[in-house]
Amino acid sequence: MVVIKRFALFFSIWLSLTAADPLGLVLGTMTAGAAAWASLKLLPSGSRHVNLLSVLSMAPGFLLRTARGGVDVAWRALHPAMPIAPGWIAWRTSLPPGGQRVSLGIELSLLPGTLVAGSRGDVIYVHCLDTNQDVAGDIAKEEARIARTVQEARISHD
């Protein structure tokens, strides 16, 4: 039953992205099947479930940061003086390896003028367009928010 549910989810996403184009149904079926198989390998059916409410509570901030980051980079690129002071931050994270660190990397790349360029161990390397901004403070806030969301999801699951 889990395989059918996951297949249906991925196939629905495929249909919405392709406007249910009949020419893409065969490829969509194969893609949804592969995605369902991969999801079972990455998140087996017996593992902890993701708290959908916790994930959805992150969506507004995610969308806001996406828009804010895009506007900031566009403003800097189009500004006659190009107000940038590029540099690097090596951030030592306390998040455990795996999904939480990946989430942090994704979120940090949405912050205005930042891009995660890699990691080694518990250190994440972030390239910044403006090192005069409090990028470290923003990283700390994002890390705390992700840790809090995971903790809330665990509490509501138990």
N, C-alpha and C positions, 0 to 999 in steps of 0.2 A: 504493500500500500504506500510506503514511503517513496518508493521509486516512482510510482504513478503520480503522486502529489508533486514531487520535484520536477518530473518531466513536464507536467501540466503547467507549472509555474514558469519554467524556462521557455516552453513553447508559446505561452501567452505573451511573454516578453518579446519573443521573436516576432509574433504576429503584430504586436503593437508597433514595433520598430520598422516593420516592412509594410505596414498598412494592409496586412493580410494578402499580399500579392501572391496570386496562385503560382507564379513562376518560382517563388522561393519556398514553397511548401516542402519539397523533398530535402533541400539543404537545411531548412528550419527544423525538420524532424530529426535529421542526423545531428545537427548542432545541439538541439535540446536533449537528445539522448546522451551525447557526450558530456554535456554540462551536468546532467543528472548523475551520470556515473562518477564524474570528477567530484561532485558535491558529496557523494557518499563516501569517497575516499578521504576527502578533506574534513568532513563533519559527519561521522557515522551516525546512524539513526539512534543508537543507544547513548550517544553523548549528550551533554547538557544542551538544553534548548536555549536559543537566543530569545531574550525578552524583547518582543516586538515594540512594546511601549517605550522601553529605554532607547531603542534604536531610533524610533520615530521622534523621540524628544530631542534628538541631536540634529534632526533634519533642518529646522529653521536656522540654527546657528551655522550649519554647514553651508546652506544656500547664501546666507548673508556674507560669510567670509569669502565665498567664491566670488560674489559680486564685488565686494570691497577690494579683494586682491586684484581682480581684473581692471577695475577703475584706477587703482593706484599705479599699476604698471603702465597702463595706457597714458595716464597723466604724466608720469615721469618720462616716457618715451616721446611724448609730443611737446613737452615743455621746452621752450627755447634754451634754458640754461641746463637742461637735463640734470636735475638735482639728485645725484646718486653719489654714494660713498661705499662702493662694493667691498665685500670682505666675507670672512668665514667665521662660523661659530661651531665649536666642537661641544656638543651637548651630551653630558652623561645622563642617561635616562635610568629611572628606577623601575620602569615597566618591565614585565617579564618578556622574554623572547617570544616571538610569534605574532598573533593577531593584534595584540595591543600596541606593539611597537610599529607594526605596519600601519595601523590606524593613525598613530601619531605622525608618522612620516607623511601620510596622505594629507592629514589636517595641516601640518606645517607648510606643505607646498601650496596650500590655499591662502596662507597669510600674505598680506601685501608685501611684495618684493622678496619672498623667500622661496627657496627650492632645496629640498633634501637631495643631496648628491651621493649619499652612501652611508654606510655604517661599518663599524668594526667593533665586535663585542657589544658592550653597552653604550658605545659612543656613536651619536648620530651627527653627521656633518651637514651643516646647513649653509648654503650660499645666500647672502643677503645683498640686496641692492643698496641698502642704506644702513650702515652700521651705527649711525647716529641715533636711530630709533631704538626703543627698548625691546629688541627682538628676543632677548633672553627672558624677559618678563612674559612676553607673549607665549613663548615655548613652555614656560613653567605653568601658565594658566591652562594651555591645551593638554599638557600631560596630566594635570590634576583633574581636569574635566573628564578625560578618558578613564582614568583610574576610578573616579567617582561613579561614572556610568556603569562600568563593569561591576563595581561593588554593589550598586543598586540592583543590577540584574541578578547577581548571585543571591542577594537577600530575598528578592521576590520569587526566585526559583525554589529556594529552600523552604 
